[in-house]
Amino acid sequence: MSNYKFFDHTADIGIEVTGQTRKDLFVNAANALFDVMIKSRVGEISTKQQKKIIVEGADLAALFINYLRELLYLFNGEQFVTGRCEIIKFTNKALQARLIGESFNSKTHLIKTEIKAVTYSGVKVEKIKDGWKARVIFDV
């Protein structure tokens, strides 16, 4: 079962992500971001490379946006395709994560959707009965 779903949004892509914990929510959001951008099957992305990131935000919603923006930057700026994400440290205003993946290769990766930006428009991160839920809009 997928940990995210699309919601209607004019001209952009909106997703709603869920997770049992805040860490799960952020990991599932990374998976959703790359699933929207890259055509691949589970386990298809190599685990040859690792990157460590530290992200901060004024609150949980800002942290969520900044985290996804960092992943998008690493893809667009450094051609790094994240296949797996592990949250090492986590607070409401900062996180440290290990990204496991590989360099983009046009022979093995197919771009499904080009995401230009992760937006603050309509962002929401909240505790729900069964865990956590977030909504975010990607500018395409």
Secondary structure, 3 states (H helix, E strand, C coil): CCCEEEECCCCCEEEEEEECCHHHHHHHHHHHHHHHHEECCCCCCCCCEEEEEEEECCCHHHHHHHHHHHHHHHHHHHCEEEEEEEEEEECCCEEEEEEEEEECCCCCCEECCCCCEEEEEEEEEEEECCEEEEEEEEEC
